[in-house]
């Protein structure tokens, strides 16, 4: 499948009832220079039968991989390992792409491919093709990092990310044994330290958050995956370039430590003991109130 420039990657778990919408949006793409890699994270519904049926139609190049349930980030690692394509575009199973998504990505990529400092492309998600999930990208912005986009330009809303596959291979997700989740930005902000992203100021991904999705259960994910949450926020402390950001991420790191049962040892190991001491009471209150919901 490596002759296609882009691999659209979809991790899925028990989404047979809705993943067909994404398939139809892939069939409708104006540029077909892509394949579809589906990693089934241990589904117990009809996902396998459905995806194998799509593949048998022969209308789209599809690679289907099934693994034991281990969470979205382990599925992402599996998808990257299975990908022989130049670009890797993760698209969730409950969402769809606008018809020109692949065409728009490739048009920009042709102008940026030769720049080794560009890790990929960042585009927009929307409630519709004309309504962004949050704010539009800043006008005139041609390259950025994920960190700068959110913390310097104050963008609101999720983004669509396309990365060079060979770069993603160097930055796998580290998921704690016994846990199934770590925030996606754990990888993206590591890549930010060495690369930038070309900006595609268009909505290419139509997003719908469902009751069984990750976004609807952030606090529950924190409680169930505390070491991963603590690891994510600890990395954010290193990237924070203002006191307020360091304080916020130190607080959240200690929230993770509370649920991981290592509050004291985590506090002692934080790089800024003064800030950690100041925010520790706030972290305890949050852990016992907001994060219990």
C-alpha positions as CSV (number, residue, x, y, z in Angstrom):
1,X,0.0,0.0,0.0
2,X,3.0,2.3,0.2
3,X,2.5,3.7,-3.3
4,X,-0.2,6.0,-1.9
5,X,1.1,9.2,-0.4
6,X,-1.2,9.4,2.6
7,X,-2.4,6.7,5.0
8,X,-5.7,7.7,6.6
9,X,-5.5,5.9,9.9
10,X,-8.6,5.1,12.0
11,X,-8.4,3.5,15.5
12,X,-11.8,2.0,16.4
13,X,-13.6,0.2,19.2
14,X,-17.2,-1.0,18.8
15,X,-18.1,1.7,16.2
16,X,-19.7,-0.6,13.6
17,X,-22.8,1.5,13.9
18,X,-21.2,4.7,12.7
19,X,-17.9,4.1,10.9
20,X,-19.6,3.6,7.6
21,X,-20.1,7.4,7.5
22,X,-16.3,7.9,7.4
23,X,-16.0,5.2,4.8
24,X,-18.5,7.0,2.5
25,X,-16.6,10.3,3.0
26,X,-13.4,8.6,2.0
27,X,-15.0,7.2,-1.2
28,X,-16.1,10.8,-2.0
29,X,-12.6,12.3,-1.9
30,X,-11.7,14.2,-5.0
31,X,-8.1,12.9,-4.8
32,X,-7.7,9.2,-4.2
33,X,-4.0,9.2,-3.4
34,X,-4.5,7.6,-0.1
35,X,-5.2,4.2,1.6
36,X,-7.2,3.5,4.8
37,X,-5.6,1.7,7.7
38,X,-8.1,0.6,10.3
39,X,-6.8,-0.8,13.7
40,X,-9.6,-2.5,15.5
41,X,-8.9,-2.2,19.2
42,X,-10.6,-5.4,20.3
43,X,-14.2,-4.6,19.2
44,X,-16.9,-7.1,20.2
45,X,-19.4,-5.8,17.7
46,X,-19.6,-6.4,13.9
47,X,-16.6,-4.1,13.1
48,X,-14.5,-6.8,11.6
49,X,-17.2,-8.1,9.3
50,X,-18.1,-4.5,8.2
51,X,-14.5,-3.4,7.4
52,X,-13.7,-6.7,5.6
53,X,-16.9,-6.1,3.6
54,X,-15.7,-2.6,2.6
55,X,-12.3,-4.1,1.6
56,X,-14.0,-6.7,-0.5
57,X,-15.9,-4.0,-2.5
58,X,-12.5,-3.0,-3.9
59,X,-13.4,0.7,-4.0
60,X,-10.7,1.7,-1.6
61,X,-7.3,0.2,-0.5
62,X,-7.9,-0.9,3.0
63,X,-5.6,-2.6,5.6
64,X,-7.4,-4.0,8.6
65,X,-5.6,-5.0,11.8
66,X,-7.3,-6.3,14.9
67,X,-5.6,-6.3,18.3
68,X,-6.5,-6.9,21.9
69,X,-8.1,-3.9,23.5
70,X,-5.3,-1.6,24.7
71,X,-6.6,1.9,24.0
72,X,-6.3,4.5,21.3
73,X,-2.6,5.3,21.7
74,X,-1.5,1.6,21.5
75,X,-3.7,1.4,18.4
76,X,-1.9,4.5,17.0
77,X,1.5,2.8,17.6
78,X,0.2,-0.3,15.7
79,X,-1.0,1.9,12.8
80,X,2.3,3.7,12.5
81,X,4.2,0.4,12.5
82,X,1.9,-0.9,9.7
83,X,2.2,2.2,7.6
84,X,4.5,2.3,4.6
85,X,3.2,5.6,3.3
86,X,4.8,9.0,3.4
87,X,2.1,10.7,5.4
88,X,0.0,9.5,8.3
89,X,-3.4,11.1,9.0
90,X,-5.3,9.9,12.0
91,X,-9.1,10.4,11.6
92,X,-11.5,9.2,14.3
93,X,-14.2,6.6,13.5
94,X,-17.1,8.8,14.4
95,X,-16.1,11.7,12.1
96,X,-16.0,12.5,8.4
97,X,-13.8,14.3,5.9
98,X,-14.9,17.0,3.5
99,X,-14.6,15.9,-0.1
100,X,-11.5,18.0,-0.8
101,X,-9.6,17.0,2.3
102,X,-7.0,14.8,0.7
103,X,-6.7,17.1,-2.3
104,X,-6.1,20.2,-0.1
105,X,-3.5,18.3,2.1
106,X,-1.5,17.2,-1.0
107,X,-1.6,20.6,-2.7
108,X,0.0,22.2,0.4
109,X,2.3,19.2,0.9
110,X,3.9,19.6,-2.6
111,X,5.1,23.0,-1.6
112,X,6.5,21.9,1.8
113,X,7.7,18.4,1.3
114,X,11.3,19.5,0.6
115,X,11.6,21.3,3.9
116,X,13.0,18.8,6.4
117,X,12.0,21.1,9.3
118,X,8.3,20.6,8.5
119,X,6.9,17.6,10.3
120,X,3.6,17.7,8.5
121,X,0.4,19.7,8.2
122,X,-2.1,21.2,10.6
123,X,-5.6,21.9,9.4
124,X,-9.0,22.6,11.0
125,X,-11.9,20.6,12.3
126,X,-15.4,22.0,12.2
127,X,-19.0,21.3,13.1
128,X,-19.6,21.8,9.4
129,X,-17.5,22.8,6.4
130,X,-18.1,26.5,7.3
131,X,-18.3,26.5,11.1
132,X,-15.1,25.8,13.0
133,X,-15.2,24.0,16.3
134,X,-13.7,27.0,18.0
135,X,-11.7,29.8,16.4
136,X,-10.3,30.2,12.9
137,X,-6.5,30.0,12.6
138,X,-4.8,33.4,12.8
139,X,-4.7,35.1,9.4
140,X,-1.4,34.9,7.6
141,X,0.0,32.1,9.7
142,X,2.0,29.8,7.5
143,X,3.9,27.5,10.0
144,X,3.5,26.8,13.7
145,X,3.9,24.2,16.4
146,X,1.0,22.7,18.3
147,X,2.2,24.4,21.4
148,X,2.5,27.9,19.9
149,X,-0.9,27.6,18.2
150,X,-2.7,27.0,21.5
151,X,-0.6,28.8,24.0
152,X,0.8,31.8,22.0
153,X,-1.9,32.3,19.4
154,X,-4.7,31.1,21.7
155,X,-6.5,28.9,19.2
156,X,-9.6,27.2,20.4
157,X,-10.9,23.8,19.1
158,X,-9.4,20.6,17.9
159,X,-7.2,20.4,14.8
160,X,-6.6,17.9,12.0
161,X,-3.0,16.6,12.0
162,X,-1.0,15.0,9.2
163,X,2.6,13.9,10.0
164,X,5.5,12.4,8.2
165,X,5.3,8.7,9.1
166,X,9.0,8.4,9.6
167,X,8.9,11.1,12.3
168,X,6.0,9.4,14.1
169,X,8.0,6.2,14.2
170,X,10.6,8.1,16.4
171,X,7.9,9.3,18.8
172,X,5.7,6.4,19.9
173,X,3.2,6.7,22.7
174,X,4.3,5.4,26.0
175,X,1.3,3.8,27.8
176,X,1.7,2.6,31.3
177,X,1.1,-1.1,31.9
178,X,-2.4,-1.5,33.3
179,X,-3.5,1.7,31.7
180,X,-5.0,2.4,28.2
181,X,-4.6,6.2,27.7
182,X,-2.3,9.1,27.5
183,X,-3.2,12.4,25.9
184,X,-2.4,12.7,22.2
185,X,-0.3,15.9,22.8
186,X,2.3,13.7,24.6
187,X,3.7,13.0,21.1
188,X,2.8,16.2,19.4
189,X,4.6,18.5,21.8
190,X,7.7,16.3,21.7
191,X,7.8,16.7,17.9
192,X,7.3,20.5,18.4
193,X,10.7,20.7,20.0
194,X,12.4,19.9,16.6
195,X,9.9,20.6,13.9
196,X,7.1,22.9,12.7
197,X,3.8,22.3,10.9
198,X,2.6,23.8,7.7
199,X,-0.7,25.5,8.3
200,X,-3.7,24.7,6.1
201,X,-6.4,27.2,7.2
202,X,-9.3,25.2,6.0
203,X,-11.9,22.9,7.7
204,X,-11.2,19.4,6.3
205,X,-12.6,17.3,9.1
206,X,-16.2,17.3,10.4
207,X,-16.4,16.4,14.0
208,X,-19.1,15.0,16.2
209,X,-18.4,14.1,19.8
210,X,-20.4,11.0,20.9
211,X,-21.3,9.8,24.4
212,X,-18.9,6.8,24.0
213,X,-15.9,9.0,22.9
214,X,-12.8,10.0,24.8
215,X,-13.6,13.7,24.9
216,X,-16.8,13.2,26.9
217,X,-14.9,11.4,29.7
218,X,-11.7,13.4,30.4
219,X,-12.0,13.2,34.2
220,X,-12.8,9.5,34.2
221,X,-9.8,8.9,31.9
222,X,-7.6,10.8,34.4
223,X,-8.8,8.6,37.3
224,X,-8.3,5.4,35.3
225,X,-5.0,6.4,33.7
226,X,-3.3,8.5,36.3
227,X,0.3,7.6,35.6
228,X,-0.2,8.6,31.9
229,X,-1.9,11.8,32.9
230,X,0.9,12.6,35.3
231,X,3.6,11.8,32.6
232,X,1.8,14.1,30.1
233,X,1.5,17.0,32.5
234,X,5.0,16.6,33.7
235,X,6.2,17.0,30.1
236,X,4.1,20.1,29.8
237,X,5.9,21.7,32.8
238,X,9.2,21.5,30.8
239,X,7.5,23.2,27.8
240,X,5.8,25.9,29.8
241,X,7.3,29.4,29.3
242,X,5.2,31.4,31.7
243,X,4.7,31.1,35.4
244,X,0.9,30.6,35.0
245,X,1.4,27.7,32.6
246,X,4.0,26.1,34.9
247,X,1.6,26.5,37.8
248,X,-1.3,25.1,35.9
249,X,0.6,22.0,34.6
250,X,2.2,21.5,38.0
251,X,-1.2,21.4,39.6
252,X,-2.5,18.9,37.0
253,X,0.6,16.7,37.3
254,X,-0.1,16.5,41.1
255,X,-3.8,15.6,40.4
256,X,-2.5,12.7,38.4
257,X,-0.1,11.8,41.2
258,X,-3.0,11.8,43.7
259,X,-4.9,9.2,41.7
260,X,-1.7,7.2,41.1
261,X,-1.0,7.1,44.8
262,X,2.3,8.9,44.7
263,X,1.5,12.5,45.6
264,X,4.4,12.9,48.0
265,X,7.1,11.4,45.8
266,X,5.9,13.2,42.7
267,X,5.9,16.5,44.6
268,X,9.5,15.9,45.6
269,X,10.6,15.2,42.0
270,X,9.0,18.2,40.4
271,X,11.6,20.7,39.0
272,X,10.1,23.8,40.8
273,X,9.6,22.9,44.4
274,X,8.3,26.4,45.3
275,X,5.6,26.3,42.7
276,X,4.7,22.7,43.6
277,X,4.3,23.7,47.2
278,X,2.1,26.7,46.3
279,X,-0.3,24.6,44.1
280,X,-0.4,21.3,46.0
281,X,-3.5,22.3,48.1
282,X,-5.3,23.3,44.8
283,X,-4.4,20.0,43.3
284,X,-5.8,18.1,46.2
285,X,-9.0,20.1,46.1
286,X,-9.4,19.5,42.4
287,X,-8.7,15.7,42.8
288,X,-11.4,15.4,45.4
289,X,-14.0,17.6,43.7
290,X,-13.8,18.3,39.9
291,X,-12.0,15.2,39.0
292,X,-14.5,13.0,40.8
293,X,-17.3,13.9,38.4
